[in-house]
Amino acid sequence: MTATREEEATWARMKHHALDFFARISRGRTPFSLTIALPHSYDQLISGQWDEVAQEDELARLAIESGRVLLSAEAGSGKTHLLARAGASAAASTENVIPIWIPLRDLPSAIRSTEPESFVQALIGLSRPSLKPVLTSSSEVPMLLLLADGLNEIPRELSQPALDALDELARRFPFISVIVSERLVRRQVPLDRWTLATVLPLSKDQVEGFWSTTQEDSRPSEAALELFRNPFFLDKATTFHLTDGSAAKMIESYFSKMAQVKAAGLNTLSEVCYASYSRERGMLIPLSDFKSRVEKPLFQALEDNDLIRTSDTFVWFAHHLFHDFLASRHLVQHRGTWGPGAFDVVTTGAASFDSLRLAVDQIHDPAVADEFVRLVYDWNYFGAAYSLVPGRVTREMQVELLAMLADKRWDPVAATVQAATDALRLNGSDTARKMLTASSRAELFRVVEEVPSSNPSFIRWRTIFTFEDGEYVGADIVESLASDDPIEAWTLANVLRRCRLTADGRKRLLAIARHDSPVTRWRVVHVLGLHPSPETAAVVESLVNDPDKWVRYGAVRALIEVAANTDDASLRTNIVAWLGEQLAAENLDAKMLQELARVLDVRPQPLNWPQAVAPLVQQLASTSRNSFQQDRWNTLMASISTGGGSSD
């Protein structure tokens, strides 16, 4: 049915409002011309290898033609403004397309339940202009281009359901296309429906050319030129002729010069941002809270200079890197808080590690920076790898962390191998590249042994790390799992997985599983999976109900590893059946189920592994709450059945 005149007027108003909205987003922004790359797989995306590139004005056309685009790139690469310009381009050049903005940053406050349909309705409610007039029309409707910005700005547990809901909108309404922006991370999306894209850094010629036409009598340092390949930092630097400094220093200088924010004001803002991550689990700060903490002149200066944005109920910073910097500044100034709780806060549950990298960037004592990274490793080894800021941490710390990542390339769980490889590729250093090319653990040991150092701590770590596979280890060494040195203790935990334990070593390992420290229990359960026995299974099953979420998470993995590594077929059957009972009793939380999905795909597979785990995977698929979850379990079973994991 042809649209009525009233509906046509509504479509025209929607397009007008969209163009006005996108113009406001882009107003005053430096008009860098960006280039996008179109990798065909996540391996290509993360390794930076692709054949196809396009100019930014192709993005809207690509989305309309393909239906769904996932735009993954590092923080500050210009994703938000690229989306806004794509929307404006689509509206201006194509009469029958209305671009729709969806600020994913606002999703946590819009969700009413964890049911899949709640996410769909929340996204519709956040749409600007509103999708509802088009979705409720029975007439011929225009094409809608949904521009969902900031998947990395919401808690980790919301990001996959949000992505599924956007996929569902595109499936449910054939006239909808979607572009989602987020950080560089591997997502569970079917690449037969989604097109991957990334934003390339500015070239050095672009940076130097833009600098020479906008600045006089100044030249950035070589380090700054590299930083300025990121559009966010080039934009900030050229505003106030900032020719040197780190990423964190650049943001601090911007606050100081743009809004005359002094140290006391930064302290207040840092407390507010940290508190908002802690309480609201996101970047939206209740306006009343913000105004009660921030003095009126400072509030006005921030608003006048476009450093913050406001609605009737919330305030937020104009770029998530501003919020991340301020939260990380609070973390750096409160050293006594360094630990899992604080790291979980500033990363909103390990959703994005930018705040950790900005924290290390503010620590100028390498010994303190190393301590910070050690403690991050005790919480999340990928977060620690992302925190390796050159010139802040020591060379030894960089080698230790990258080597422990590289060691996981020979892990029996396919997903762990993939994640470790991704982290090394994203690091991109010469050391990471050498470790990626190592074809065996022995070759990795040689890379580590070639590093010159007289540091006693590094030498002790290297001695532990280079234990040969299958070497016998006794109780005296196992005891060090309770060490206060996180790097040393976790290195030992990884090494013990590939060593053999003496009788007293095995006995001590089972005893330490009852340790008062949850981190120590987590290290122990990490080891237990590769030392299968009925006694091991019994201890690990008890840890599935541990009060600490990370121990529970590790116990799920360890149980599957025991089942995969035992020669006792009845023990394997009993473990799978026991997990099925826990699933039926709803004793496995979302994080545990997510880990179960990762670890069931083992390499190499024991005999009859697909048949052994099929009942559990089928049970998981049958309890799925939506078709996306069910599809993921079915895909997992297909991968297990063929004995080969997918790189995507």
Summary of the structure (lengths in Angstrom):
residues: 648
radius of gyration: 25.7
end to end distance: 41.4
largest distance: 83.9
contacts: 2148
relative contact order: 0.06
helix: 62%
strand: 8%
